[in-house]
Amino acid sequence: MAKWNAYYRNDDDEEEHEEGDQSGDYYKTTGRDSLVFLVDASKEMFIKGEDGAPSNFDITMQVVRSVYTSKIISSFRDLVALVFYGTEHSKNPRDSFKHVFVYHDLDEPGAKRVQDVDALRGVKGAQLAADTMGSGETSLGDALWCCSNLYSDIKLRLSHRRLMIFTCNDEPHGGDRVKDRQARTKASDLKETGVIIDLMHLKKLGGFDVSRFFRDVVSPPEEESQLGLQLEPCDKLEDLQKRVRAKEQEKRAMARLNLCLGEGINVAVGIYATAVTARKPSAVRLYRESNEAVRSKTRTFQTQTGSLLLPSEIKKAQTYGKKQIVMERDEVDAMKRFEDPGMYLIGFKPMEKLKVHHHIGSAHFIYPEEEMVKGSACLFSALLTKCSERNVFALCRCVSRANYPPRFVALLPQKEQVDEGKIQITPPGFNVIYLPYADDLRTLDPPQCPTASQTQVDKMKRIITKLRFKYRSDAFENPVIQKHYRNLEALALDMMAPEDTEDLIMPKVDQMNHRVGPLAQEFKDLVYPDGYNPESKPAAKRRTADSGGGAEKKPKVEVSEEELKAHVKKGTLGKLTVPTLKEVCKQYGVRTTGTKKQELIDALTAQLGS
């Protein structure tokens, strides 16, 4: 019989489940994300900036490359395409459209595609683009139609369809109303089929006016919190990368639940993981001859007859009191299930009641799901506003999945914040803080140390003030994972050597010494005695005259056989300590199966009593 594993999961299991959202099973149920880069290949895109700054085309290729590489690492099953419009030469399925060049059709990103994009960067890349595609007439309507055909040719299930237009020309057709109308019509058709069209406009002499043409082409934001159409163009690589990252990263909910505020009052919310621990990808087993991925299958056989067991024939068992209790699968599932998944409001508490030590695991984030329950966004917004105004948090009982045990959570309100470019920094919603049970709290006995004087405390405060800096979690990368991916990149792209990996975790000793200055030595003089060296080994303890050596060893405890039998007869072996019982077992050669006191007593009683 299969052994019944413990049900309760630890935090590592939950994190693995969160990361597993990107696995193949996830894509079977929800579909894959798709992204098409539609890039303007007109002559204006290849003009160099001031003081030798890269052209708009070169900046775009760098962004496309960064998205390719990030997709390979984070979500390699997503589909990406690269299409140029306004080209002299044409290349598209069935060659139906002029001045449209499909450089990459919709497919999973790979090393070959990254190399192709690298070939279009820099001066040599601009020359290769001119020789391969050239610059000709522009028909954005035909380009959008071609992208529509790319989507229709895909037989896989797609969850999100997004198209990004990169251009520095706010009038792509030069005022041709017929072409403008055709492009707007085709853009409307794409939006009706679920394709989201975004504009990543680049800097142009004289300014870029989105109201001339692209305002009617671009899709409006799906939610109020999402980044809408930006009026200011991008003139730096960092700005363009930030906008593309804000658009192309689709937010996937870990779970969608009902937040029950009372009887019959439900708000549909989605739970999101704001940060997940980065780990190396798991190894993939390959067949030696064909280098194809190997799929493993597990079969359970009966040990005596060797016959294959069906799932209905496999039982669960647990041993209690030396007796094996057999349970059906339905019984085990019923024991694991506490209640239906959801969040149930218990009440509200002031923010001061929530302490730092109540935070025992990774926090999550909830946001309303208007598609599940109409009116969820409105009621959720009202609840968020009132909690923020009154400085309270909501206390809830949460069951995130069907077979998960209930947890008590605190919903902390969070207001929306945007930066100077109107890009959202923090979204509005509630942070889900998982609270500990009473068994999770322990009382610790701190070691007794001498109390520092006020002068020493003031000196250390000055040192801490000098060493303070603004901490950002995204400023520190895991050097082990970075080195791992650099090696993979070098191997896949046939590079001579991987790029150097900077270890950002190592402290900047020189800068710290410059900031602190003489304060460190002054603090040492206040705390440590003269001649103190922390790197020196502690002096050996003096040997006492009586012992003539080091610390005395504890003498072995000897119990005579008559005393031992008397204890067995009277049943007073429990008065002996565990070390004494262990020593007696060794002395008389008694074999034990454990180290607990009762097990030692049972072994001695069984051997000496007989």
N, C-alpha and C positions, 0 to 999 in steps of 0.2 A: 504494500500500500504506500501511496505517496505520502511523504511527511507534510504535515500542515505547517506552512511557514507563518511566522508572526505577521499579523496584518499591518500593524501601525508602521508608517513610513517615517524616515527621518528627513532632515532638511536636504541632504544630498540627493535623496530620491526625488524630492519635489523639483530640485534644480534640474536634474536630468530629464524629468518630464517636461519642464519648460523648454529646454533646449530641443527636446524631441519633437516640438511643434514643426520643426523644419524637416522632419524625416519624410520618407516616402509615404507612410500612412496618412500624414496630414494632407499631402497633395492629392491622395485618392479621394478624400472626402470634400475638400474645398476647391481644388484646382490650383493651377500655377499662375503666378503673376507674369505679365508680359509688358515689355517696354520697347517702344520704337523711337529711335533718335532720327528726326527729320532735319537735316542740316542744309542750310543755304550754301551753295557752291558758287555764288556769283563773285565777280572780281572784287567787289568791295570787302568781302570777307578775308581776302588775302593781303590787304593793305597793312603794312607794319605800323605799330603805334609810335608815339613820340619817344625819342632817345633809345631807339632800338627795341621797344617793347614788343612782345609777341603779338601776332595778328589775331583777329577774332577766330579765324579758322583753327589756328594752333591751340588757342585756349580751349576751344570746343573739343578738339581731339584729346587733350589732356583730361578733360572731364569725362569723356566717353571711356577712356582707358581706366580711370579710377573706378567708374561704375562697373566695368567689366571685371576688374580684379576683385572688387568687393562682393560682387555677385558670386564669383567662383568660390569665395571663402564662406560667405554667409548663407547663400541660397542658390546653389549651383543648378537647381532644377528649374529656375525661372527662365523665361525666354526673352531674348534681347535681339534687336535688329538695328541696322544702321543704313539709312537711305539718304541720298543726296538729291536735291532738286536744283534746277537752274543750271544743269550741266549741258555740255555740247554733245557728248556721246550718251547713248541710252543703254541701259541694261536692267531689265525687269522681266518677271514671268510673262511669257508669250509676247514680249516686246510690244505691249499694247500702248505704252505711253512714251511720248517723246520728252527728252530733257529730264528724265528721271533715272537715276543710277542706284540700283539696289546693291550696296556693297556687302552687306550681311543680311540674309533673310532671318526670319524668326526661328531661333534655335537656342540651345543652351550655350552659355559662354564657355570658351576654352582657351588654351594657350595659343593656338593658331590665330584666333581672332585678336588676341592682345598683340601679337606680332604684326598683324595686318594694320592695326590702328597705330602702332609705333612707327610703321613705315610712312605714315602720313604726317608725322610731326616734324617740325623744324623746317629749314630751308630745303633740304632734300625731299621732305614730305610734300611741301607745296609744289615742287617741280614734278613729283610723281603724280600728284592730284591733277595738275594741269595736263600732263601727258595721258593719263588714264581716263579722266572724266572731262576736263576742260570746263569752260564757262560759256553758257549760251542763254537762250530765252528762259523765262521763268513762268511756270504754270503751277501754282500751288494747288489748284483744283485737281489736276492730274496726279500730283504727288500724293494728295490725300486719298484719291481713288486707289492708287497703287498700294498704299498702306492698308486700305480696307481689304484689298484682295489678299494681302499677307495674312491678315487675321482670319479671313474666311477659309484659307487653305490649311489652317491648323485644325487637326482632328482632336487634339487634346482638350480637356476641360480647362478653361481659363477663368480664374477668379477675378482678376483685375486687368483691365486693358488701359494702357496709358501711352500717349504720344506726346513727345516734346519737340517743339520747333525751335531751332537755333538760327537766328538771323540778326543782321544789323540794318536791315532795310524795312522801314515802316510802310512803304508802298511797293510791294513786290512786283506788281504788274504795271507800275508807272502810270496809274490813273485809268487803266483799261477797265471800264465798268463791266463788260461782259465776263472777263476773267475773274474780276472781283466777285461777281454774283455767282459764278460757277463754284468758286472756292468756298464761299459762305454756305452755299447749298450742300456741298459735299461735307463740309464740317458739321452741319446740322444733322446730316444722315449718320455720320460717325457717332455723334453724341447720342443719337436715338438708339444705336446698337450697343451703348454702354462704354464707348471709348472716351476717355478723359483727355482733352487736348490742353496742353500747357504751353506757354510762350516763355522762352528764355532769351530775351532780347539783349543784344550786346551794344556796346557804346558806338555812337555814330556822330560824325561831325554835324553840328547843327541840332543835335538832340533827336531822340526817338519818341515819336508821338503814337501811342498805342490806339488813340481814338480814331485815327485815319482808316484803319482796316482791321487790325487784329482784335479789337474789343469784341466784335461780333463773332469771331472765330474761336476764341478761347473759352473753355468750359468754366462756369462759375464754380466756386468752392462747394464741395458736397456738404460741409459742415461749417459752422461759424468759426470754429477753432482752426480750420485749415487755412493755409496760406493762399490768398487770392491773387489776382492779377497785380503785378508790381508795376508802378509807373516809371520808376527810375531804372535805367539800364545798368547792366553789370559791366564794369570796366576792369575788374581784377579777377584773377583766377579763384581766389578764396571766396569771393562773393558768389560767383557762379556755382562753385562746388556746393556752397551752403544751400543755395536755392534748389539745386538739383537733388541734393540729399533730402531736403525737406519734402520734396514732391515724390521721389521714386521709392522711398521707404514706406511700404504699406504696413499699417498697424494691424497686427493679427491678435485677436482676443484669445486668451488662454481658456476662458469659459464665458458663457453668457447666462446670467441668472436673473431672477426676480428679486428686487429689494422690496420686501413687504413692510410697509409703513404702518399698516393696521389691517383690520379685517376688510378684505376686498380692495385695498389700495396697494397696487403693485407698480413698481418702476423697473423697467428692463434696463440692466446695466451689463457692460462687458468688463471683465477683469484683464488687465494688461500688466506684463512684467516690464518695469521701467529699466531694469538692469539685470543682466544674466551673466554669471561667471563664464568667462571665455576659457575654453578647454581645447586641447588638441583633438582633431577629428579622430574617430575610432578607426582602427585598421580594417581594411577590406581584404578579404581572402580572395586570391586569384588562382585560376587554374594554370598549372605550370606550362602546359603546351600552348594553349590559345591566349593566355593572359586575360581571360574573361572572368568576371565576378562570379564567385561560387555561392550558391544559395544552399543553406543548410536546413534540413528538415528533421524533426524529432519524432521518433516512434517509441511507444511504450510496449514492452513485451512481458508476458507472464514468465516468472523465473523458472517454474517447474516444467511447464509444457512448451514454452517458447512461442506461444500463440500471440498474435497481435491484439492488444487491448483497445477497445473503443472508448471514447471519452465518457460514455455513460457507465462503463464498467470500472472506472477509476474512482475510488473513494478517498475521502480525507479522514485523517485520524489524528488524535492527540492523546497522550498518555497522562492520566491523572490517577494518583494513588496506585501505581503499578498495574493499572488496568487501562487497556486501549479502548478508547471511545471512538466509534466509527460514525461519520456524518456524511450525509449526501451533499452534493454541490449546492443544492437549493437551500439547505439548512445553513451552510457556511455563508452563502450570500446574504441570507436573512440576518445572520448575526452581525455581519459587517455593516449592514444598512441601518442607519439611525433615523434619517428622515430624508425627504426629497431635497435635491440641491436648491440652494437659495440663501438669501440673507434676510434675517428677521430682526427688525428693530426692537431693542429692549428699552432704550431711553437715551437721554443726553446728559453729559457731565461737563463741568468746566474744564478748560484746557489745563488748568493747574493740577488736576487730578492725574494726568498722564505723565509718568516719570520716565526718565531715560532708561532705567533698568527694565521697564516693561517691554522694550523693543527686543525681541528674542530671535527674529528671523528677517528675511528679506521682505521689504514692504512691496505691495502691489498698488495698482491704480485702477479706479473704476470710472467709467464714462457712460452716459446714457446710450441706449440702443433704441432709437426711434422706430426702426423697422419692425421690432418685435412687439412693442406696445405703443400705440399712438398716445402722444402726450407725455411720454417719459422725459423728453428733453426739458419741457416747460416745468414740470414738477421737480425734476432734479435740479434745475437752475434755481428755483425758489428755495429748495432745501439748502443748497450750497450758500446762497446769499444770506439766509437767516442764521446759519451756523457761523458764518464769517462775522456777521454783525454782532452776535451775542458771544463770540469767542468760546464756543462749545464744540465738542466732538460727539458723534453718534456712536453709541455702543450697540453692537449687533452680534447675533449668533450666525455663523457662516458655515455652510456645507458647500464646498466648492464643486465637488463631484459626487457621483452616485454612491460610491463605496468609501467615501472619506469620513473620518470622524468629525464631529462639530468642533469649531474653534470660535473663541470669542475674539472679536476684532474691534478696533477703534477706527472710525472714519474721520480723518482729519481734513478739513476743508482747505482747498488750495485755489487761489485766484489766478487768473491768466496774467502772464507777463510777456511783453514783446520788446524787441530791441529797437535801435534807431531805424533799421531797415524794414520795420513792421513785420519781422519774422518772429514767430512765436517761440519764446524760450521755455516757458512752463505753461501747460494747458490747464484750463479750469476743470476741477473735479475733486475727488476725495482720494487721499492716500490711505490704503488699507494697512493698518499696523496690527500684526498678530500678537495677542496678549498671552501672557503665561498663565498656566494653571497654578494652583497653590502648591502642588508637588514640584513645580519647576523652580520655586524659590528656595534658596538654602541660606543658612546662617553661617558665615565664615568667621573664624577667629583670626583677626589680623595680628601679625607679629608685633611685639612691643619694641619700639625703637625710640632712641632719645629724641626729644623735641628740639626743633631748630629754634635758634634765637631770632628775634625780630630783625636784627641786622643781616643775618644769613638769608632770611626770607626776602627782604628788600633787594638784596644783591641778586638773588635768583630771578626775581621778577624783572629786573632790568635785562638780564640775559635772555629771558623768554621773549621779552618785547623786541629785542634785537633780532631774534631768530624767527619771528613770525612771518608767514607769507600766506597769500590767498590760495587755499587748497582747491584744486579742481580734479575730480576723479579721472577725467579724460586726458589729463596731462601726464599720466603715468601709464605706460604700456608694459605688458608682461614681456620681459626680454626673452624668456624661453619660447613663448609662442611666436613672437616676432621673428626670432631666428629660425624657427621651424618653417614658417611660411616664406621667409626669404630664401631658404634652401630649396623649397619646393618650386618657387618662382624661377630661380636660377636653373633648376633642372628642366622645367617645362619649357622655358624660353631659350634654352641652349646658351645661357650666359657663361662667360669665362669663370666668374666667381660671384657669389651672392653679395648683395649690398651690405655694407657695414651696419650692424645693429647697435644703436646707442642705448646703454642701460640707464634709463631715466630714474631708476630706483636708488642708485648710488648717491649718497649725500655729496653736496658740493663743499668739500672741506675748506678749500681756499677762500671761497666766498663767505663761509661761516666764520672763519678765523678773522677775516677782514671786518665783518660786522661786529663781532663780539669785542675784538681788540683786547685790552688788558683786563676786561671784566672776568674772564675765565680764571686767570691767575689770582686775581683778588679774591674770588670765591674759594679757590683751593686754599689760600692762606687762612681764610676764616674758618673753614670746616676741617681741614686735615692738618695733622701736626707736622712739625719741621722734619724734613727728610723722608716724608711718606712717598712711596713709589707704588702706584696701583699695579704696575706690571711685574713687580718682584714677587717671588714666591713667599708665602708666609713662613715664618721661622718655625722650626720643628719644636714640638713640646718637650720640655725637660723631663728626663726620666727621674722618677722618685728613687730615693735611696733604698727603700724597702723592696721595691719590686725589681730594681736593677734593669729595668727594660721599659717597654711601652705600657700602654694601658692593660690592666689585668683582664685576662679572659675569664668568662663566667665558667665556674666549675661545672662539670657534667653532673646531672642529677641521676643518682643511682637509687633504685628501689629494689629491695630484696624480693625474692620470689614469695616468701611467706607473707610479706606486707601486701604484695600485689594480689595474692589469692584471697587474703582477708578482705581487701577492697571489693573483689569480684563477688565474694560470698555475701557481703553486707550490701552490695549495690551502691557503694560510695565512690566509684571511679570518677564520678562527675566532680568531685572536690579537687582532683588534680588538674593542673593547667594543661593547655594544649601542647606547649613545648615539652612538658614532662611526659605526656602521653606519647608524643612522637619519639622521644628518647627511649622510652620503655619498649615501644614496638621495635625499634632498631636493636635494642639490647637482647630481646628474646626472639628476634627473627619473625615477627608477626607481619604478614603482608596485609596492606590496606588498599582499598579501592579509592579512597578519598582522603582529604586533609581536614575535614570538619570534625569537631569534637565528638559528636554522636557517632560518626563513622569509625573513629578510632576506638571508642568505648565498645561498640558492637564487635569489632575485630578482636579486641583483647578478651572480651567475654566469651566469644565463640571458641577461641583456642584454649584459654586457660580454664574455662568452665567445664570443658569436656575432659 
